[in-house]
Each structure stands twice: as structure tokens, then as C-alpha cells.
Amino acid sequence: MRCDSNVSLKPKGATEFGTRTETKNVNSLRSVEVAVRYEMRRQAAVLDAGGTVVLETRHFQEGDGTTTAGRPKETADDYRYFPDPDLGPVAPAAELVEELRGTIPELPWLRRARIQADWSLSDEVMRDLVNLGAIDAIIATVDAGATPDAARSWWGSFLPQQANTRGVELAALAISPAQVARVIALVDEGKLTSKLAQQVIVGVLDGEGEPDEVVAARGLEVVRDDGALQRAVDEALAANPDIVDKIKAGKVQAAGKIVGDVMKATRGQADAARVRELVLAACE
């Protein structure tokens, strides 16, 4: 707290207050009370003795609760810090005002409120994204073609994990919003699973090139050849006859074990949903 306390007295029967003093930079409510009470008594003593109160600033002494003289003020104009004249009135044309208004960027808190409403985010989620410093990256990723949910998912979870692992700020990661949007597009197109997409992101962060180059170099694209998938399914079924019996008995949830084995055999590059269809079809 910083307070300048102004005190002036009006002798009994007078119609106007007398000369004031301004005690500068008092730093607590208690100190304001002490400073004002001291000035009231000091000024009263000066007036009772027939003296004149000097227009001045004063300094409060925390140690003994007194005030001491600071800078004298001859007139109210002496309170200026610089000898500049008053500014003349400014009355710009309405057209100029509107033109200038159009150049002002959206205020941060209004922008956040708009984004939160547009994306239907809860206060908690919005708070976390702001704290991560992810809002600008998410917006840029959406502008590059991704959906808000997908962009938020990557910039709000996996990418912050990578930033933490690499000891850098989220904004300093060696991946652009456009590159993240491309990875999201590859997932949407069915060319990558979410886990494969994570490997692509890591490859981009490690400097291996653009997302499509990482996919090609690492051989990460989802396997869509039904022939290759069927062979992997047949091998997994042959290795697990007990699981086959359970599936044929109606326990279709047991198919998860076969799907898992196929995904492992294909290094996670199989379409899990398609593998499940092939497993169930083979056990009919």
C-alpha cells in the first residue's frame, strides 16, 4: 500500500479549511491513522501559537510516528513533476476513431473468452491450456486444418510431455502447428493410428524431416492389406487355440488377446478395428 494523506484544519467558526500538508507514501492503514493524528495535533499547535501552516509535502517517520518537512509548495501548480503546460483538448473525428479502433488487436481476455465459448471448454480446461502456454499453438493448428478437439489433445497432453522430457518450453519444441496439423490429418485419413502418430511427432522433434518423410523413412503407415492382416490373424489364432474356443463359445471379448498379438506382430501398424473384424470372422 502507498498512500498520500492530506490534512488541513478549519478553526472553529471558520468557513474554509486552512493550508494543507501532504504526507507522502504512508504504507499501511495503521500508519495513515498515526500520521493523520500527528499532523492534526502539529497543525493545531502551530495555529494556536499564532503561526502559519506551510503548504508542503511531509515524510512519515515509522519509528516515532512523527512527520518531518519535505518539499515546500507555493501553489497547487507546484505539484507538477515537469514544467509542461496543460495539454490542449483533443477532438479527433469519429471516422479517425473508428479507423484506429480497427487497428487494435483483440484484447487477450476477450480472445480467451471467445475461444472458450467457441470450443465449449470448461473453466478448468481453459485454465490448464493457458498455464501451458498452448493457446496460440492450438489456434494456429486449427487454422492449418485440424479440429479444435484434435489440436487441443496434442498440444494439451503429448507435446507438453515431450517438452518436459526435452527440458524446453512448449513454444520452443522443434515442431510447427502446421506439422502437427499434418499428423492429425494422417490420423483422420486412417494412414496412422494414434500411437503411430506419436512416433511421427517424435521423429519430427528429432529432426528427421516433415511428417510424411518420417512416416516413409520409419515405415509407419497403417497396414491396410487384408491379405497381410489375415496371415497375421491366422498365425495368432493358431498360436492360441484356447482363445479361439472361447470366441467360438460366445466370449467375443477374448478376441482382444488376438488383436493385441496381431498389433504386436505388425509393430502397431495394423488397423485394430479391421483386425478384430477378421478375428471374429475367422472364428464363426
KENUMI-689713 format. One record per residue (C-alpha): chain; residue in three letters; x, y, z. Coordinates in nm, 3 decimals, padded with zeros to 5 digits, always signed. Example, Ala and Ser with C-alpha at 12.3 -4.5 7.8 and 13.67 -1.06 7.14 Angstrom:
REM residues 2
{c=A; r=ALA; x=+01.230; y=-00.450; z=+00.780}
{c=A; r=SER; x=+01.367; y=-00.106; z=+00.714}
//
This chain:
REM residues 284
{c=A; r=MET; x=+00.000; y=+00.000; z=+00.000}
{c=A; r=ARG; x=+00.112; y=+00.353; z=-00.075}
{c=A; r=CYS; x=-00.100; y=+00.645; z=+00.045}
{c=A; r=ASP; x=-00.053; y=+01.023; z=+00.040}
{c=A; r=SER; x=-00.252; y=+01.166; z=+00.331}
{c=A; r=ASN; x=-00.363; y=+01.529; z=+00.304}
{c=A; r=VAL; x=-00.457; y=+01.716; z=+00.624}
{c=A; r=SER; x=-00.586; y=+02.069; z=+00.674}
{c=A; r=LEU; x=-00.770; y=+02.217; z=+00.972}
{c=A; r=LYS; x=-01.067; y=+02.452; z=+00.990}
{c=A; r=PRO; x=-01.066; y=+02.653; z=+01.314}
{c=A; r=LYS; x=-01.395; y=+02.662; z=+01.497}
{c=A; r=GLY; x=-01.616; y=+02.930; z=+01.343}
{c=A; r=ALA; x=-01.418; y=+02.944; z=+01.016}
{c=A; r=THR; x=-01.591; y=+02.875; z=+00.685}
{c=A; r=GLU; x=-01.297; y=+02.733; z=+00.492}
{c=A; r=PHE; x=-01.020; y=+02.483; z=+00.561}
{c=A; r=GLY; x=-00.674; y=+02.617; z=+00.615}
{c=A; r=THR; x=-00.348; y=+02.531; z=+00.440}
{c=A; r=ARG; x=-00.295; y=+02.161; z=+00.387}
{c=A; r=THR; x=+00.007; y=+01.937; z=+00.409}
{c=A; r=GLU; x=+00.061; y=+01.615; z=+00.217}
{c=A; r=THR; x=+00.232; y=+01.328; z=+00.397}
{c=A; r=LYS; x=+00.382; y=+01.108; z=+00.123}
{c=A; r=ASN; x=+00.399; y=+00.731; z=+00.080}
{c=A; r=VAL; x=+00.243; y=+00.610; z=+00.402}
{c=A; r=ASN; x=+00.241; y=+00.231; z=+00.371}
{c=A; r=SER; x=-00.033; y=+00.091; z=+00.597}
{c=A; r=LEU; x=-00.375; y=+00.181; z=+00.731}
{c=A; r=ARG; x=-00.232; y=+00.197; z=+01.082}
{c=A; r=SER; x=+00.043; y=+00.434; z=+00.969}
{c=A; r=VAL; x=-00.213; y=+00.654; z=+00.792}
{c=A; r=GLU; x=-00.403; y=+00.689; z=+01.119}
{c=A; r=VAL; x=-00.087; y=+00.772; z=+01.314}
{c=A; r=ALA; x=+00.035; y=+01.020; z=+01.050}
{c=A; r=VAL; x=-00.302; y=+01.199; z=+01.026}
{c=A; r=ARG; x=-00.340; y=+01.223; z=+01.403}
{c=A; r=TYR; x=+00.014; y=+01.363; z=+01.435}
{c=A; r=GLU; x=-00.048; y=+01.623; z=+01.161}
{c=A; r=MET; x=-00.377; y=+01.727; z=+01.322}
{c=A; r=ARG; x=-00.200; y=+01.790; z=+01.654}
{c=A; r=ARG; x=+00.103; y=+01.955; z=+01.491}
{c=A; r=GLN; x=-00.102; y=+02.193; z=+01.277}
{c=A; r=ALA; x=-00.329; y=+02.277; z=+01.573}
{c=A; r=ALA; x=-00.025; y=+02.365; z=+01.782}
{c=A; r=VAL; x=+00.110; y=+02.590; z=+01.505}
{c=A; r=LEU; x=-00.224; y=+02.772; z=+01.470}
{c=A; r=ASP; x=-00.276; y=+02.803; z=+01.848}
{c=A; r=ALA; x=+00.068; y=+02.966; z=+01.873}
{c=A; r=GLY; x=-00.033; y=+03.220; z=+01.606}
{c=A; r=GLY; x=+00.182; y=+03.063; z=+01.337}
{c=A; r=THR; x=+00.105; y=+02.972; z=+00.979}
{c=A; r=VAL; x=+00.090; y=+02.622; z=+00.838}
{c=A; r=VAL; x=+00.326; y=+02.585; z=+00.543}
{c=A; r=LEU; x=+00.198; y=+02.427; z=+00.220}
{c=A; r=GLU; x=+00.440; y=+02.139; z=+00.182}
{c=A; r=THR; x=+00.495; y=+01.766; z=+00.150}
{c=A; r=ARG; x=+00.598; y=+01.579; z=+00.462}
{c=A; r=HIS; x=+00.761; y=+01.244; z=+00.536}
{c=A; r=PHE; x=+00.621; y=+00.997; z=+00.787}
{c=A; r=GLN; x=+00.870; y=+00.851; z=+01.033}
{c=A; r=GLU; x=+00.771; y=+00.495; z=+01.119}
{c=A; r=GLY; x=+00.995; y=+00.486; z=+01.425}
{c=A; r=ASP; x=+00.829; y=+00.754; z=+01.635}
{c=A; r=GLY; x=+00.509; y=+00.823; z=+01.441}
{c=A; r=THR; x=+00.601; y=+01.183; z=+01.354}
{c=A; r=THR; x=+00.619; y=+01.369; z=+01.023}
{c=A; r=THR; x=+00.906; y=+01.585; z=+00.901}
{c=A; r=ALA; x=+00.914; y=+01.863; z=+00.642}
{c=A; r=GLY; x=+00.975; y=+01.763; z=+00.284}
{c=A; r=ARG; x=+00.936; y=+01.992; z=-00.018}
{c=A; r=PRO; x=+00.759; y=+02.327; z=+00.012}
{c=A; r=LYS; x=+00.475; y=+02.406; z=-00.230}
{c=A; r=GLU; x=+00.400; y=+02.766; z=-00.312}
{c=A; r=THR; x=+00.086; y=+02.687; z=-00.517}
{c=A; r=ALA; x=-00.110; y=+02.386; z=-00.627}
{c=A; r=ASP; x=+00.066; y=+02.403; z=-00.964}
{c=A; r=ASP; x=+00.393; y=+02.324; z=-00.787}
{c=A; r=TYR; x=+00.272; y=+01.964; z=-00.762}
{c=A; r=ARG; x=+00.367; y=+01.915; z=-01.125}
{c=A; r=TYR; x=+00.669; y=+01.691; z=-01.179}
{c=A; r=PHE; x=+00.757; y=+01.867; z=-01.506}
{c=A; r=PRO; x=+00.710; y=+02.227; z=-01.613}
{c=A; r=ASP; x=+00.496; y=+02.126; z=-01.911}
{c=A; r=PRO; x=+00.179; y=+02.320; z=-01.991}
{c=A; r=ASP; x=-00.161; y=+02.154; z=-01.976}
{c=A; r=LEU; x=-00.246; y=+01.959; z=-02.289}
{c=A; r=GLY; x=-00.498; y=+02.119; z=-02.515}
{c=A; r=PRO; x=-00.826; y=+01.946; z=-02.582}
{c=A; r=VAL; x=-00.814; y=+01.672; z=-02.846}
{c=A; r=ALA; x=-01.128; y=+01.605; z=-03.051}
{c=A; r=PRO; x=-01.049; y=+01.358; z=-03.332}
{c=A; r=ALA; x=-01.309; y=+01.294; z=-03.599}
{c=A; r=ALA; x=-01.537; y=+00.995; z=-03.548}
{c=A; r=GLU; x=-01.402; y=+00.840; z=-03.869}
{c=A; r=LEU; x=-01.046; y=+00.852; z=-03.737}
{c=A; r=VAL; x=-01.155; y=+00.698; z=-03.408}
{c=A; r=GLU; x=-01.318; y=+00.406; z=-03.589}
{c=A; r=GLU; x=-01.016; y=+00.367; z=-03.817}
{c=A; r=LEU; x=-00.784; y=+00.347; z=-03.518}
{c=A; r=ARG; x=-01.023; y=+00.114; z=-03.335}
{c=A; r=GLY; x=-00.995; y=-00.126; z=-03.626}
{c=A; r=THR; x=-00.618; y=-00.150; z=-03.581}
{c=A; r=ILE; x=-00.640; y=-00.256; z=-03.216}
{c=A; r=PRO; x=-00.585; y=-00.634; z=-03.173}
{c=A; r=GLU; x=-00.835; y=-00.839; z=-02.979}
{c=A; r=LEU; x=-00.767; y=-00.800; z=-02.608}
{c=A; r=PRO; x=-00.621; y=-01.118; z=-02.450}
{c=A; r=TRP; x=-00.901; y=-01.179; z=-02.201}
{c=A; r=LEU; x=-01.168; y=-01.121; z=-02.467}
{c=A; r=ARG; x=-00.986; y=-01.356; z=-02.702}
{c=A; r=ARG; x=-00.968; y=-01.627; z=-02.435}
{c=A; r=ALA; x=-01.337; y=-01.586; z=-02.355}
{c=A; r=ARG; x=-01.430; y=-01.614; z=-02.724}
{c=A; r=ILE; x=-01.213; y=-01.922; z=-02.776}
{c=A; r=GLN; x=-01.351; y=-02.088; z=-02.465}
{c=A; r=ALA; x=-01.707; y=-02.031; z=-02.585}
{c=A; r=ASP; x=-01.634; y=-02.136; z=-02.946}
{c=A; r=TRP; x=-01.463; y=-02.458; z=-02.837}
{c=A; r=SER; x=-01.701; y=-02.532; z=-02.546}
{c=A; r=LEU; x=-01.415; y=-02.561; z=-02.296}
{c=A; r=SER; x=-01.469; y=-02.577; z=-01.922}
{c=A; r=ASP; x=-01.302; y=-02.319; z=-01.699}
{c=A; r=GLU; x=-01.063; y=-02.586; z=-01.570}
{c=A; r=VAL; x=-00.953; y=-02.698; z=-01.918}
{c=A; r=MET; x=-00.911; y=-02.340; z=-02.036}
{c=A; r=ARG; x=-00.706; y=-02.260; z=-01.726}
{c=A; r=ASP; x=-00.476; y=-02.558; z=-01.790}
{c=A; r=LEU; x=-00.423; y=-02.465; z=-02.156}
{c=A; r=VAL; x=-00.344; y=-02.105; z=-02.062}
{c=A; r=ASN; x=-00.099; y=-02.223; z=-01.796}
{c=A; r=LEU; x=+00.070; y=-02.450; z=-02.051}
{c=A; r=GLY; x=+00.104; y=-02.159; z=-02.294}
{c=A; r=ALA; x=-00.070; y=-02.372; z=-02.557}
{c=A; r=ILE; x=-00.349; y=-02.142; z=-02.676}
{c=A; r=ASP; x=-00.162; y=-01.977; z=-02.965}
{c=A; r=ALA; x=-00.029; y=-02.312; z=-03.089}
{c=A; r=ILE; x=-00.375; y=-02.469; z=-03.079}
{c=A; r=ILE; x=-00.525; y=-02.179; z=-03.271}
{c=A; r=ALA; x=-00.251; y=-02.199; z=-03.535}
{c=A; r=THR; x=-00.301; y=-02.576; z=-03.564}
{c=A; r=VAL; x=-00.676; y=-02.526; z=-03.615}
{c=A; r=ASP; x=-00.601; y=-02.258; z=-03.875}
{c=A; r=ALA; x=-00.384; y=-02.518; z=-04.052}
{c=A; r=GLY; x=-00.683; y=-02.752; z=-04.086}
{c=A; r=ALA; x=-00.712; y=-02.952; z=-03.764}
{c=A; r=THR; x=-01.022; y=-02.971; z=-03.549}
{c=A; r=PRO; x=-01.009; y=-02.785; z=-03.215}
{c=A; r=ASP; x=-01.050; y=-03.111; z=-03.020}
{c=A; r=ALA; x=-00.763; y=-03.283; z=-03.201}
{c=A; r=ALA; x=-00.534; y=-02.981; z=-03.176}
{c=A; r=ARG; x=-00.613; y=-02.940; z=-02.806}
{c=A; r=SER; x=-00.549; y=-03.310; z=-02.745}
{c=A; r=TRP; x=-00.195; y=-03.296; z=-02.889}
{c=A; r=TRP; x=-00.092; y=-02.957; z=-02.751}
{c=A; r=GLY; x=-00.250; y=-03.026; z=-02.414}
{c=A; r=SER; x=-00.103; y=-03.369; z=-02.345}
{c=A; r=PHE; x=+00.160; y=-03.544; z=-02.559}
{c=A; r=LEU; x=+00.351; y=-03.236; z=-02.671}
{c=A; r=PRO; x=+00.383; y=-03.091; z=-02.318}
{c=A; r=GLN; x=+00.518; y=-03.432; z=-02.212}
{c=A; r=GLN; x=+00.778; y=-03.409; z=-02.488}
{c=A; r=ALA; x=+00.866; y=-03.053; z=-02.386}
{c=A; r=ASN; x=+00.914; y=-03.166; z=-02.027}
{c=A; r=THR; x=+01.128; y=-03.464; z=-02.134}
{c=A; r=ARG; x=+01.345; y=-03.242; z=-02.351}
{c=A; r=GLY; x=+01.373; y=-02.965; z=-02.091}
{c=A; r=VAL; x=+01.230; y=-02.689; z=-02.308}
{c=A; r=GLU; x=+00.924; y=-02.467; z=-02.309}
{c=A; r=LEU; x=+00.628; y=-02.586; z=-02.515}
{c=A; r=ALA; x=+00.673; y=-02.299; z=-02.762}
{c=A; r=ALA; x=+01.038; y=-02.399; z=-02.813}
{c=A; r=LEU; x=+00.963; y=-02.751; z=-02.939}
{c=A; r=ALA; x=+01.104; y=-02.813; z=-03.287}
{c=A; r=ILE; x=+00.764; y=-02.871; z=-03.443}
{c=A; r=SER; x=+00.525; y=-02.625; z=-03.603}
{c=A; r=PRO; x=+00.146; y=-02.610; z=-03.573}
{c=A; r=ALA; x=+00.128; y=-02.690; z=-03.946}
{c=A; r=GLN; x=+00.329; y=-03.008; z=-03.890}
{c=A; r=VAL; x=+00.105; y=-03.110; z=-03.602}
{c=A; r=ALA; x=-00.198; y=-03.045; z=-03.822}
{c=A; r=ARG; x=-00.048; y=-03.272; z=-04.089}
{c=A; r=VAL; x=-00.001; y=-03.554; z=-03.837}
{c=A; r=ILE; x=-00.364; y=-03.511; z=-03.730}
{c=A; r=ALA; x=-00.470; y=-03.527; z=-04.097}
{c=A; r=LEU; x=-00.280; y=-03.854; z=-04.144}
{c=A; r=VAL; x=-00.468; y=-04.000; z=-03.846}
{c=A; r=ASP; x=-00.800; y=-03.874; z=-03.982}
{c=A; r=GLU; x=-00.720; y=-04.030; z=-04.320}
{c=A; r=GLY; x=-00.660; y=-04.364; z=-04.149}
{c=A; r=LYS; x=-00.295; y=-04.373; z=-04.251}
{c=A; r=LEU; x=-00.174; y=-04.356; z=-03.889}
{c=A; r=THR; x=-00.303; y=-04.479; z=-03.557}
{c=A; r=SER; x=-00.269; y=-04.254; z=-03.252}
{c=A; r=LYS; x=+00.035; y=-04.450; z=-03.132}
{c=A; r=LEU; x=+00.199; y=-04.436; z=-03.473}
{c=A; r=ALA; x=+00.126; y=-04.064; z=-03.481}
{c=A; r=GLN; x=+00.319; y=-04.023; z=-03.158}
{c=A; r=GLN; x=+00.621; y=-04.186; z=-03.325}
{c=A; r=VAL; x=+00.587; y=-03.943; z=-03.615}
{c=A; r=ILE; x=+00.576; y=-03.647; z=-03.376}
{c=A; r=VAL; x=+00.891; y=-03.774; z=-03.205}
{c=A; r=GLY; x=+01.062; y=-03.815; z=-03.543}
{c=A; r=VAL; x=+00.981; y=-03.455; z=-03.638}
{c=A; r=LEU; x=+01.107; y=-03.334; z=-03.300}
{c=A; r=ASP; x=+01.428; y=-03.530; z=-03.353}
{c=A; r=GLY; x=+01.490; y=-03.352; z=-03.683}
{c=A; r=GLU; x=+01.404; y=-03.639; z=-03.915}
{c=A; r=GLY; x=+01.203; y=-03.420; z=-04.151}
{c=A; r=GLU; x=+00.841; y=-03.346; z=-04.228}
{c=A; r=PRO; x=+00.567; y=-03.582; z=-04.101}
{c=A; r=ASP; x=+00.526; y=-03.759; z=-04.436}
{c=A; r=GLU; x=+00.903; y=-03.806; z=-04.460}
{c=A; r=VAL; x=+00.915; y=-03.958; z=-04.112}
{c=A; r=VAL; x=+00.628; y=-04.194; z=-04.199}
{c=A; r=ALA; x=+00.810; y=-04.311; z=-04.512}
{c=A; r=ALA; x=+01.154; y=-04.339; z=-04.350}
{c=A; r=ARG; x=+01.028; y=-04.531; z=-04.048}
{c=A; r=GLY; x=+00.771; y=-04.736; z=-04.239}
{c=A; r=LEU; x=+00.494; y=-04.629; z=-04.004}
{c=A; r=GLU; x=+00.187; y=-04.619; z=-04.229}
{c=A; r=VAL; x=-00.105; y=-04.836; z=-04.119}
{c=A; r=VAL; x=-00.114; y=-05.180; z=-04.286}
{c=A; r=ARG; x=-00.432; y=-05.200; z=-04.495}
{c=A; r=ASP; x=-00.352; y=-05.509; z=-04.697}
{c=A; r=ASP; x=-00.619; y=-05.757; z=-04.589}
{c=A; r=GLY; x=-00.402; y=-06.039; z=-04.714}
{c=A; r=ALA; x=-00.116; y=-05.943; z=-04.483}
{c=A; r=LEU; x=-00.356; y=-05.883; z=-04.195}
{c=A; r=GLN; x=-00.529; y=-06.218; z=-04.250}
{c=A; r=ARG; x=-00.195; y=-06.400; z=-04.240}
{c=A; r=ALA; x=-00.108; y=-06.229; z=-03.911}
{c=A; r=VAL; x=-00.453; y=-06.313; z=-03.772}
{c=A; r=ASP; x=-00.423; y=-06.678; z=-03.878}
{c=A; r=GLU; x=-00.083; y=-06.706; z=-03.710}
{c=A; r=ALA; x=-00.216; y=-06.553; z=-03.387}
{c=A; r=LEU; x=-00.521; y=-06.782; z=-03.388}
{c=A; r=ALA; x=-00.305; y=-07.089; z=-03.448}
{c=A; r=ALA; x=-00.087; y=-06.995; z=-03.153}
{c=A; r=ASN; x=-00.386; y=-06.951; z=-02.921}
{c=A; r=PRO; x=-00.634; y=-07.238; z=-02.973}
{c=A; r=ASP; x=-00.781; y=-07.186; z=-02.626}
{c=A; r=ILE; x=-00.872; y=-06.827; z=-02.717}
{c=A; r=VAL; x=-01.033; y=-06.950; z=-03.037}
{c=A; r=ASP; x=-01.252; y=-07.189; z=-02.835}
{c=A; r=LYS; x=-01.362; y=-06.903; z=-02.606}
{c=A; r=ILE; x=-01.453; y=-06.680; z=-02.900}
{c=A; r=LYS; x=-01.649; y=-06.962; z=-03.066}
{c=A; r=ALA; x=-01.828; y=-07.017; z=-02.734}
{c=A; r=GLY; x=-01.954; y=-06.659; z=-02.748}
{c=A; r=LYS; x=-01.690; y=-06.486; z=-02.534}
{c=A; r=VAL; x=-01.606; y=-06.231; z=-02.800}
{c=A; r=GLN; x=-01.417; y=-06.014; z=-02.552}
{c=A; r=ALA; x=-01.144; y=-06.278; z=-02.567}
{c=A; r=ALA; x=-01.071; y=-06.153; z=-02.919}
{c=A; r=GLY; x=-00.875; y=-05.869; z=-02.756}
{c=A; r=LYS; x=-00.586; y=-06.107; z=-02.691}
{c=A; r=ILE; x=-00.563; y=-06.200; z=-03.059}
{c=A; r=VAL; x=-00.595; y=-05.837; z=-03.168}
{c=A; r=GLY; x=-00.312; y=-05.748; z=-02.929}
{c=A; r=ASP; x=-00.088; y=-06.021; z=-03.070}
{c=A; r=VAL; x=-00.155; y=-05.904; z=-03.426}
{c=A; r=MET; x=-00.084; y=-05.542; z=-03.333}
{c=A; r=LYS; x=+00.244; y=-05.653; z=-03.175}
{c=A; r=ALA; x=+00.336; y=-05.860; z=-03.481}
{c=A; r=THR; x=+00.269; y=-05.563; z=-03.710}
{c=A; r=ARG; x=+00.454; y=-05.319; z=-03.481}
{c=A; r=GLY; x=+00.129; y=-05.139; z=-03.412}
{c=A; r=GLN; x=+00.070; y=-05.065; z=-03.780}
{c=A; r=ALA; x=-00.247; y=-05.269; z=-03.819}
{c=A; r=ASP; x=-00.594; y=-05.117; z=-03.808}
{c=A; r=ALA; x=-00.716; y=-05.263; z=-03.479}
{c=A; r=ALA; x=-01.082; y=-05.238; z=-03.576}
{c=A; r=ARG; x=-01.020; y=-05.424; z=-03.903}
{c=A; r=VAL; x=-00.812; y=-05.689; z=-03.723}
{c=A; r=ARG; x=-01.099; y=-05.751; z=-03.481}
{c=A; r=GLU; x=-01.338; y=-05.797; z=-03.771}
{c=A; r=LEU; x=-01.106; y=-06.056; z=-03.929}
{c=A; r=VAL; x=-01.061; y=-06.240; z=-03.597}
{c=A; r=LEU; x=-01.435; y=-06.268; z=-03.536}
{c=A; r=ALA; x=-01.497; y=-06.371; z=-03.895}
{c=A; r=ALA; x=-01.236; y=-06.646; z=-03.870}
{c=A; r=CYS; x=-01.397; y=-06.784; z=-03.554}
{c=A; r=GLU; x=-01.752; y=-06.803; z=-03.684}
//
